[in-house]
């Protein structure tokens, strides 16, 4: 099989186009789920949630590009960031 694993429901989305689909201060969890698909979710006791979309979830974290979304307890996007993939890790 090989090839990259797509982090989003639509394999045509890039990290950049995904970030453009999310509006800080207005996008809800439901809207993000509809636009991007399921993510790895980390929930905090404070009510905040972090959703992570990682390009190749089975590879080491350092080699993966990822799009991270922070949701406020209200369920609205508070902050986003794209972390680019770091260079190859040759041993």
Phi and psi restraints in degrees (range 20) as a CNS / XPLOR table:
assign (resid 1 and name C) (resid 2 and name N)
       (resid 2 and name CA) (resid 2 and name C) 1.0 63.3 20.0 2
assign (resid 2 and name N) (resid 2 and name CA)
       (resid 2 and name C) (resid 3 and name N) 1.0 -175.1 20.0 2
assign (resid 2 and name C) (resid 3 and name N)
       (resid 3 and name CA) (resid 3 and name C) 1.0 86.1 20.0 2
assign (resid 3 and name N) (resid 3 and name CA)
       (resid 3 and name C) (resid 4 and name N) 1.0 168.7 20.0 2
assign (resid 3 and name C) (resid 4 and name N)
       (resid 4 and name CA) (resid 4 and name C) 1.0 -78.7 20.0 2
assign (resid 4 and name N) (resid 4 and name CA)
       (resid 4 and name C) (resid 5 and name N) 1.0 149.1 20.0 2
assign (resid 4 and name C) (resid 5 and name N)
       (resid 5 and name CA) (resid 5 and name C) 1.0 -89.5 20.0 2
assign (resid 5 and name N) (resid 5 and name CA)
       (resid 5 and name C) (resid 6 and name N) 1.0 128.5 20.0 2
assign (resid 5 and name C) (resid 6 and name N)
       (resid 6 and name CA) (resid 6 and name C) 1.0 -81.5 20.0 2
assign (resid 6 and name N) (resid 6 and name CA)
       (resid 6 and name C) (resid 7 and name N) 1.0 133.3 20.0 2
assign (resid 6 and name C) (resid 7 and name N)
       (resid 7 and name CA) (resid 7 and name C) 1.0 -80.0 20.0 2
assign (resid 7 and name N) (resid 7 and name CA)
       (resid 7 and name C) (resid 8 and name N) 1.0 -15.7 20.0 2
assign (resid 7 and name C) (resid 8 and name N)
       (resid 8 and name CA) (resid 8 and name C) 1.0 -115.1 20.0 2
assign (resid 8 and name N) (resid 8 and name CA)
       (resid 8 and name C) (resid 9 and name N) 1.0 158.6 20.0 2
assign (resid 8 and name C) (resid 9 and name N)
       (resid 9 and name CA) (resid 9 and name C) 1.0 -55.8 20.0 2
assign (resid 9 and name N) (resid 9 and name CA)
       (resid 9 and name C) (resid 10 and name N) 1.0 -42.5 20.0 2
assign (resid 9 and name C) (resid 10 and name N)
       (resid 10 and name CA) (resid 10 and name C) 1.0 -93.7 20.0 2
assign (resid 10 and name N) (resid 10 and name CA)
       (resid 10 and name C) (resid 11 and name N) 1.0 110.2 20.0 2
assign (resid 10 and name C) (resid 11 and name N)
       (resid 11 and name CA) (resid 11 and name C) 1.0 -63.3 20.0 2
assign (resid 11 and name N) (resid 11 and name CA)
       (resid 11 and name C) (resid 12 and name N) 1.0 -12.4 20.0 2
assign (resid 11 and name C) (resid 12 and name N)
       (resid 12 and name CA) (resid 12 and name C) 1.0 -79.3 20.0 2
assign (resid 12 and name N) (resid 12 and name CA)
       (resid 12 and name C) (resid 13 and name N) 1.0 -13.7 20.0 2
assign (resid 12 and name C) (resid 13 and name N)
       (resid 13 and name CA) (resid 13 and name C) 1.0 -74.3 20.0 2
assign (resid 13 and name N) (resid 13 and name CA)
       (resid 13 and name C) (resid 14 and name N) 1.0 139.4 20.0 2
assign (resid 13 and name C) (resid 14 and name N)
       (resid 14 and name CA) (resid 14 and name C) 1.0 -102.6 20.0 2
assign (resid 14 and name N) (resid 14 and name CA)
       (resid 14 and name C) (resid 15 and name N) 1.0 171.3 20.0 2
assign (resid 14 and name C) (resid 15 and name N)
       (resid 15 and name CA) (resid 15 and name C) 1.0 -57.6 20.0 2
assign (resid 15 and name N) (resid 15 and name CA)
       (resid 15 and name C) (resid 16 and name N) 1.0 -41.6 20.0 2
assign (resid 15 and name C) (resid 16 and name N)
       (resid 16 and name CA) (resid 16 and name C) 1.0 -66.8 20.0 2
assign (resid 16 and name N) (resid 16 and name CA)
       (resid 16 and name C) (resid 17 and name N) 1.0 -46.7 20.0 2
assign (resid 16 and name C) (resid 17 and name N)
       (resid 17 and name CA) (resid 17 and name C) 1.0 -67.5 20.0 2
assign (resid 17 and name N) (resid 17 and name CA)
       (resid 17 and name C) (resid 18 and name N) 1.0 -32.9 20.0 2
assign (resid 17 and name C) (resid 18 and name N)
       (resid 18 and name CA) (resid 18 and name C) 1.0 -64.1 20.0 2
assign (resid 18 and name N) (resid 18 and name CA)
       (resid 18 and name C) (resid 19 and name N) 1.0 -42.7 20.0 2
assign (resid 18 and name C) (resid 19 and name N)
       (resid 19 and name CA) (resid 19 and name C) 1.0 -65.2 20.0 2
assign (resid 19 and name N) (resid 19 and name CA)
       (resid 19 and name C) (resid 20 and name N) 1.0 -32.2 20.0 2
assign (resid 19 and name C) (resid 20 and name N)
       (resid 20 and name CA) (resid 20 and name C) 1.0 -72.2 20.0 2
assign (resid 20 and name N) (resid 20 and name CA)
       (resid 20 and name C) (resid 21 and name N) 1.0 -20.4 20.0 2
assign (resid 20 and name C) (resid 21 and name N)
       (resid 21 and name CA) (resid 21 and name C) 1.0 -82.7 20.0 2
assign (resid 21 and name N) (resid 21 and name CA)
       (resid 21 and name C) (resid 22 and name N) 1.0 -9.1 20.0 2
assign (resid 21 and name C) (resid 22 and name N)
       (resid 22 and name CA) (resid 22 and name C) 1.0 -110.8 20.0 2
assign (resid 22 and name N) (resid 22 and name CA)
       (resid 22 and name C) (resid 23 and name N) 1.0 123.2 20.0 2
assign (resid 22 and name C) (resid 23 and name N)
       (resid 23 and name CA) (resid 23 and name C) 1.0 -103.4 20.0 2
assign (resid 23 and name N) (resid 23 and name CA)
       (resid 23 and name C) (resid 24 and name N) 1.0 117.3 20.0 2
assign (resid 23 and name C) (resid 24 and name N)
       (resid 24 and name CA) (resid 24 and name C) 1.0 -63.1 20.0 2
assign (resid 24 and name N) (resid 24 and name CA)
       (resid 24 and name C) (resid 25 and name N) 1.0 131.2 20.0 2
assign (resid 24 and name C) (resid 25 and name N)
       (resid 25 and name CA) (resid 25 and name C) 1.0 88.8 20.0 2
assign (resid 25 and name N) (resid 25 and name CA)
       (resid 25 and name C) (resid 26 and name N) 1.0 -10.3 20.0 2
assign (resid 25 and name C) (resid 26 and name N)
       (resid 26 and name CA) (resid 26 and name C) 1.0 -133.4 20.0 2
assign (resid 26 and name N) (resid 26 and name CA)
       (resid 26 and name C) (resid 27 and name N) 1.0 -33.2 20.0 2
assign (resid 26 and name C) (resid 27 and name N)
       (resid 27 and name CA) (resid 27 and name C) 1.0 -70.7 20.0 2
assign (resid 27 and name N) (resid 27 and name CA)
       (resid 27 and name C) (resid 28 and name N) 1.0 136.8 20.0 2
assign (resid 27 and name C) (resid 28 and name N)
       (resid 28 and name CA) (resid 28 and name C) 1.0 -99.5 20.0 2
assign (resid 28 and name N) (resid 28 and name CA)
       (resid 28 and name C) (resid 29 and name N) 1.0 168.0 20.0 2
assign (resid 28 and name C) (resid 29 and name N)
       (resid 29 and name CA) (resid 29 and name C) 1.0 -57.4 20.0 2
assign (resid 29 and name N) (resid 29 and name CA)
       (resid 29 and name C) (resid 30 and name N) 1.0 -41.9 20.0 2
assign (resid 29 and name C) (resid 30 and name N)
       (resid 30 and name CA) (resid 30 and name C) 1.0 -63.2 20.0 2
assign (resid 30 and name N) (resid 30 and name CA)
       (resid 30 and name C) (resid 31 and name N) 1.0 -41.0 20.0 2
assign (resid 30 and name C) (resid 31 and name N)
       (resid 31 and name CA) (resid 31 and name C) 1.0 -67.2 20.0 2
assign (resid 31 and name N) (resid 31 and name CA)
       (resid 31 and name C) (resid 32 and name N) 1.0 -40.7 20.0 2
assign (resid 31 and name C) (resid 32 and name N)
       (resid 32 and name CA) (resid 32 and name C) 1.0 -66.2 20.0 2
assign (resid 32 and name N) (resid 32 and name CA)
       (resid 32 and name C) (resid 33 and name N) 1.0 -43.1 20.0 2
assign (resid 32 and name C) (resid 33 and name N)
       (resid 33 and name CA) (resid 33 and name C) 1.0 -60.2 20.0 2
assign (resid 33 and name N) (resid 33 and name CA)
       (resid 33 and name C) (resid 34 and name N) 1.0 -42.8 20.0 2
assign (resid 33 and name C) (resid 34 and name N)
       (resid 34 and name CA) (resid 34 and name C) 1.0 -65.6 20.0 2
assign (resid 34 and name N) (resid 34 and name CA)
       (resid 34 and name C) (resid 35 and name N) 1.0 -37.9 20.0 2
assign (resid 34 and name C) (resid 35 and name N)
       (resid 35 and name CA) (resid 35 and name C) 1.0 -80.2 20.0 2
assign (resid 35 and name N) (resid 35 and name CA)
       (resid 35 and name C) (resid 36 and name N) 1.0 -39.2 20.0 2
assign (resid 35 and name C) (resid 36 and name N)
       (resid 36 and name CA) (resid 36 and name C) 1.0 -112.0 20.0 2
assign (resid 36 and name N) (resid 36 and name CA)
       (resid 36 and name C) (resid 37 and name N) 1.0 -24.5 20.0 2
assign (resid 36 and name C) (resid 37 and name N)
       (resid 37 and name CA) (resid 37 and name C) 1.0 95.6 20.0 2
assign (resid 37 and name N) (resid 37 and name CA)
       (resid 37 and name C) (resid 38 and name N) 1.0 -175.2 20.0 2
assign (resid 37 and name C) (resid 38 and name N)
       (resid 38 and name CA) (resid 38 and name C) 1.0 -68.9 20.0 2
assign (resid 38 and name N) (resid 38 and name CA)
       (resid 38 and name C) (resid 39 and name N) 1.0 151.2 20.0 2
assign (resid 38 and name C) (resid 39 and name N)
       (resid 39 and name CA) (resid 39 and name C) 1.0 -129.1 20.0 2
assign (resid 39 and name N) (resid 39 and name CA)
       (resid 39 and name C) (resid 40 and name N) 1.0 172.7 20.0 2
assign (resid 39 and name C) (resid 40 and name N)
       (resid 40 and name CA) (resid 40 and name C) 1.0 -80.2 20.0 2
assign (resid 40 and name N) (resid 40 and name CA)
       (resid 40 and name C) (resid 41 and name N) 1.0 125.1 20.0 2
assign (resid 40 and name C) (resid 41 and name N)
       (resid 41 and name CA) (resid 41 and name C) 1.0 -114.7 20.0 2
assign (resid 41 and name N) (resid 41 and name CA)
       (resid 41 and name C) (resid 42 and name N) 1.0 133.9 20.0 2
assign (resid 41 and name C) (resid 42 and name N)
       (resid 42 and name CA) (resid 42 and name C) 1.0 -119.3 20.0 2
assign (resid 42 and name N) (resid 42 and name CA)
       (resid 42 and name C) (resid 43 and name N) 1.0 120.9 20.0 2
assign (resid 42 and name C) (resid 43 and name N)
       (resid 43 and name CA) (resid 43 and name C) 1.0 -105.2 20.0 2
assign (resid 43 and name N) (resid 43 and name CA)
       (resid 43 and name C) (resid 44 and name N) 1.0 140.9 20.0 2
assign (resid 43 and name C) (resid 44 and name N)
       (resid 44 and name CA) (resid 44 and name C) 1.0 -113.5 20.0 2
assign (resid 44 and name N) (resid 44 and name CA)
       (resid 44 and name C) (resid 45 and name N) 1.0 152.0 20.0 2
assign (resid 44 and name C) (resid 45 and name N)
       (resid 45 and name CA) (resid 45 and name C) 1.0 -58.6 20.0 2
assign (resid 45 and name N) (resid 45 and name CA)
       (resid 45 and name C) (resid 46 and name N) 1.0 -26.1 20.0 2
assign (resid 45 and name C) (resid 46 and name N)
       (resid 46 and name CA) (resid 46 and name C) 1.0 -69.9 20.0 2
assign (resid 46 and name N) (resid 46 and name CA)
       (resid 46 and name C) (resid 47 and name N) 1.0 -12.0 20.0 2
assign (resid 46 and name C) (resid 47 and name N)
       (resid 47 and name CA) (resid 47 and name C) 1.0 101.2 20.0 2
assign (resid 47 and name N) (resid 47 and name CA)
       (resid 47 and name C) (resid 48 and name N) 1.0 -12.9 20.0 2
assign (resid 47 and name C) (resid 48 and name N)
       (resid 48 and name CA) (resid 48 and name C) 1.0 -73.8 20.0 2
assign (resid 48 and name N) (resid 48 and name CA)
       (resid 48 and name C) (resid 49 and name N) 1.0 153.7 20.0 2
assign (resid 48 and name C) (resid 49 and name N)
       (resid 49 and name CA) (resid 49 and name C) 1.0 -134.9 20.0 2
assign (resid 49 and name N) (resid 49 and name CA)
       (resid 49 and name C) (resid 50 and name N) 1.0 144.8 20.0 2
assign (resid 49 and name C) (resid 50 and name N)
       (resid 50 and name CA) (resid 50 and name C) 1.0 -115.2 20.0 2
assign (resid 50 and name N) (resid 50 and name CA)
       (resid 50 and name C) (resid 51 and name N) 1.0 129.5 20.0 2
assign (resid 50 and name C) (resid 51 and name N)
       (resid 51 and name CA) (resid 51 and name C) 1.0 -111.5 20.0 2
assign (resid 51 and name N) (resid 51 and name CA)
       (resid 51 and name C) (resid 52 and name N) 1.0 131.5 20.0 2
assign (resid 51 and name C) (resid 52 and name N)
       (resid 52 and name CA) (resid 52 and name C) 1.0 -122.0 20.0 2
assign (resid 52 and name N) (resid 52 and name CA)
       (resid 52 and name C) (resid 53 and name N) 1.0 129.1 20.0 2
assign (resid 52 and name C) (resid 53 and name N)
       (resid 53 and name CA) (resid 53 and name C) 1.0 -111.8 20.0 2
assign (resid 53 and name N) (resid 53 and name CA)
       (resid 53 and name C) (resid 54 and name N) 1.0 114.7 20.0 2
assign (resid 53 and name C) (resid 54 and name N)
       (resid 54 and name CA) (resid 54 and name C) 1.0 -114.6 20.0 2
assign (resid 54 and name N) (resid 54 and name CA)
       (resid 54 and name C) (resid 55 and name N) 1.0 134.6 20.0 2
assign (resid 54 and name C) (resid 55 and name N)
       (resid 55 and name CA) (resid 55 and name C) 1.0 -61.5 20.0 2
assign (resid 55 and name N) (resid 55 and name CA)
       (resid 55 and name C) (resid 56 and name N) 1.0 -48.7 20.0 2
assign (resid 55 and name C) (resid 56 and name N)
       (resid 56 and name CA) (resid 56 and name C) 1.0 -127.5 20.0 2
assign (resid 56 and name N) (resid 56 and name CA)
       (resid 56 and name C) (resid 57 and name N) 1.0 84.0 20.0 2
assign (resid 56 and name C) (resid 57 and name N)
       (resid 57 and name CA) (resid 57 and name C) 1.0 -62.0 20.0 2
assign (resid 57 and name N) (resid 57 and name CA)
       (resid 57 and name C) (resid 58 and name N) 1.0 -17.1 20.0 2
assign (resid 57 and name C) (resid 58 and name N)
       (resid 58 and name CA) (resid 58 and name C) 1.0 -90.9 20.0 2
assign (resid 58 and name N) (resid 58 and name CA)
       (resid 58 and name C) (resid 59 and name N) 1.0 -8.9 20.0 2
assign (resid 58 and name C) (resid 59 and name N)
       (resid 59 and name CA) (resid 59 and name C) 1.0 -93.1 20.0 2
assign (resid 59 and name N) (resid 59 and name CA)
       (resid 59 and name C) (resid 60 and name N) 1.0 169.7 20.0 2
assign (resid 59 and name C) (resid 60 and name N)
       (resid 60 and name CA) (resid 60 and name C) 1.0 -59.4 20.0 2
assign (resid 60 and name N) (resid 60 and name CA)
       (resid 60 and name C) (resid 61 and name N) 1.0 147.0 20.0 2
assign (resid 60 and name C) (resid 61 and name N)
       (resid 61 and name CA) (resid 61 and name C) 1.0 -59.8 20.0 2
assign (resid 61 and name N) (resid 61 and name CA)
       (resid 61 and name C) (resid 62 and name N) 1.0 -37.2 20.0 2
assign (resid 61 and name C) (resid 62 and name N)
       (resid 62 and name CA) (resid 62 and name C) 1.0 -62.6 20.0 2
assign (resid 62 and name N) (resid 62 and name CA)
       (resid 62 and name C) (resid 63 and name N) 1.0 -27.9 20.0 2
assign (resid 62 and name C) (resid 63 and name N)
       (resid 63 and name CA) (resid 63 and name C) 1.0 -88.1 20.0 2
assign (resid 63 and name N) (resid 63 and name CA)
       (resid 63 and name C) (resid 64 and name N) 1.0 -3.8 20.0 2
assign (resid 63 and name C) (resid 64 and name N)
       (resid 64 and name CA) (resid 64 and name C) 1.0 -100.5 20.0 2
assign (resid 64 and name N) (resid 64 and name CA)
       (resid 64 and name C) (resid 65 and name N) 1.0 134.3 20.0 2
assign (resid 64 and name C) (resid 65 and name N)
       (resid 65 and name CA) (resid 65 and name C) 1.0 -76.9 20.0 2
assign (resid 65 and name N) (resid 65 and name CA)
       (resid 65 and name C) (resid 66 and name N) 1.0 146.3 20.0 2
assign (resid 65 and name C) (resid 66 and name N)
       (resid 66 and name CA) (resid 66 and name C) 1.0 -146.8 20.0 2
assign (resid 66 and name N) (resid 66 and name CA)
       (resid 66 and name C) (resid 67 and name N) 1.0 151.1 20.0 2
assign (resid 66 and name C) (resid 67 and name N)
       (resid 67 and name CA) (resid 67 and name C) 1.0 -114.9 20.0 2
assign (resid 67 and name N) (resid 67 and name CA)
       (resid 67 and name C) (resid 68 and name N) 1.0 123.7 20.0 2
assign (resid 67 and name C) (resid 68 and name N)
       (resid 68 and name CA) (resid 68 and name C) 1.0 -117.8 20.0 2
assign (resid 68 and name N) (resid 68 and name CA)
       (resid 68 and name C) (resid 69 and name N) 1.0 133.6 20.0 2
assign (resid 68 and name C) (resid 69 and name N)
       (resid 69 and name CA) (resid 69 and name C) 1.0 -123.6 20.0 2
assign (resid 69 and name N) (resid 69 and name CA)
       (resid 69 and name C) (resid 70 and name N) 1.0 129.8 20.0 2
assign (resid 69 and name C) (resid 70 and name N)
       (resid 70 and name CA) (resid 70 and name C) 1.0 -103.4 20.0 2
assign (resid 70 and name N) (resid 70 and name CA)
       (resid 70 and name C) (resid 71 and name N) 1.0 123.4 20.0 2
assign (resid 70 and name C) (resid 71 and name N)
       (resid 71 and name CA) (resid 71 and name C) 1.0 -102.7 20.0 2
assign (resid 71 and name N) (resid 71 and name CA)
       (resid 71 and name C) (resid 72 and name N) 1.0 135.7 20.0 2
assign (resid 71 and name C) (resid 72 and name N)
       (resid 72 and name CA) (resid 72 and name C) 1.0 -73.2 20.0 2
assign (resid 72 and name N) (resid 72 and name CA)
       (resid 72 and name C) (resid 73 and name N) 1.0 165.0 20.0 2
assign (resid 72 and name C) (resid 73 and name N)
       (resid 73 and name CA) (resid 73 and name C) 1.0 -55.8 20.0 2
assign (resid 73 and name N) (resid 73 and name CA)
       (resid 73 and name C) (resid 74 and name N) 1.0 -22.9 20.0 2
assign (resid 73 and name C) (resid 74 and name N)
       (resid 74 and name CA) (resid 74 and name C) 1.0 -72.1 20.0 2
assign (resid 74 and name N) (resid 74 and name CA)
       (resid 74 and name C) (resid 75 and name N) 1.0 -13.2 20.0 2
assign (resid 74 and name C) (resid 75 and name N)
       (resid 75 and name CA) (resid 75 and name C) 1.0 90.4 20.0 2
assign (resid 75 and name N) (resid 75 and name CA)
       (resid 75 and name C) (resid 76 and name N) 1.0 8.0 20.0 2
assign (resid 75 and name C) (resid 76 and name N)
       (resid 76 and name CA) (resid 76 and name C) 1.0 -104.6 20.0 2
assign (resid 76 and name N) (resid 76 and name CA)
       (resid 76 and name C) (resid 77 and name N) 1.0 144.9 20.0 2
assign (resid 76 and name C) (resid 77 and name N)
       (resid 77 and name CA) (resid 77 and name C) 1.0 -61.9 20.0 2
assign (resid 77 and name N) (resid 77 and name CA)
       (resid 77 and name C) (resid 78 and name N) 1.0 127.0 20.0 2
assign (resid 77 and name C) (resid 78 and name N)
       (resid 78 and name CA) (resid 78 and name C) 1.0 -99.9 20.0 2
assign (resid 78 and name N) (resid 78 and name CA)
       (resid 78 and name C) (resid 79 and name N) 1.0 -37.8 20.0 2
assign (resid 78 and name C) (resid 79 and name N)
       (resid 79 and name CA) (resid 79 and name C) 1.0 -160.2 20.0 2
assign (resid 79 and name N) (resid 79 and name CA)
       (resid 79 and name C) (resid 80 and name N) 1.0 152.7 20.0 2
assign (resid 79 and name C) (resid 80 and name N)
       (resid 80 and name CA) (resid 80 and name C) 1.0 -137.4 20.0 2
assign (resid 80 and name N) (resid 80 and name CA)
       (resid 80 and name C) (resid 81 and name N) 1.0 160.2 20.0 2
assign (resid 80 and name C) (resid 81 and name N)
       (resid 81 and name CA) (resid 81 and name C) 1.0 -157.6 20.0 2
assign (resid 81 and name N) (resid 81 and name CA)
       (resid 81 and name C) (resid 82 and name N) 1.0 151.3 20.0 2
assign (resid 81 and name C) (resid 82 and name N)
       (resid 82 and name CA) (resid 82 and name C) 1.0 -111.2 20.0 2
assign (resid 82 and name N) (resid 82 and name CA)
       (resid 82 and name C) (resid 83 and name N) 1.0 127.8 20.0 2
assign (resid 82 and name C) (resid 83 and name N)
       (resid 83 and name CA) (resid 83 and name C) 1.0 -107.4 20.0 2
assign (resid 83 and name N) (resid 83 and name CA)
       (resid 83 and name C) (resid 84 and name N) 1.0 118.0 20.0 2
assign (resid 83 and name C) (resid 84 and name N)
       (resid 84 and name CA) (resid 84 and name C) 1.0 -69.6 20.0 2
assign (resid 84 and name N) (resid 84 and name CA)
       (resid 84 and name C) (resid 85 and name N) 1.0 159.6 20.0 2
assign (resid 84 and name C) (resid 85 and name N)
       (resid 85 and name CA) (resid 85 and name C) 1.0 -69.3 20.0 2
assign (resid 85 and name N) (resid 85 and name CA)
       (resid 85 and name C) (resid 86 and name N) 1.0 138.9 20.0 2
assign (resid 85 and name C) (resid 86 and name N)
       (resid 86 and name CA) (resid 86 and name C) 1.0 -82.6 20.0 2
assign (resid 86 and name N) (resid 86 and name CA)
       (resid 86 and name C) (resid 87 and name N) 1.0 165.0 20.0 2
assign (resid 86 and name C) (resid 87 and name N)
       (resid 87 and name CA) (resid 87 and name C) 1.0 -57.2 20.0 2
assign (resid 87 and name N) (resid 87 and name CA)
       (resid 87 and name C) (resid 88 and name N) 1.0 166.1 20.0 2
assign (resid 87 and name C) (resid 88 and name N)
       (resid 88 and name CA) (resid 88 and name C) 1.0 -58.3 20.0 2
assign (resid 88 and name N) (resid 88 and name CA)
       (resid 88 and name C) (resid 89 and name N) 1.0 145.0 20.0 2
assign (resid 88 and name C) (resid 89 and name N)
       (resid 89 and name CA) (resid 89 and name C) 1.0 -107.8 20.0 2
assign (resid 89 and name N) (resid 89 and name CA)
       (resid 89 and name C) (resid 90 and name N) 1.0 73.5 20.0 2
assign (resid 89 and name C) (resid 90 and name N)
       (resid 90 and name CA) (resid 90 and name C) 1.0 -74.4 20.0 2
assign (resid 90 and name N) (resid 90 and name CA)
       (resid 90 and name C) (resid 91 and name N) 1.0 132.6 20.0 2
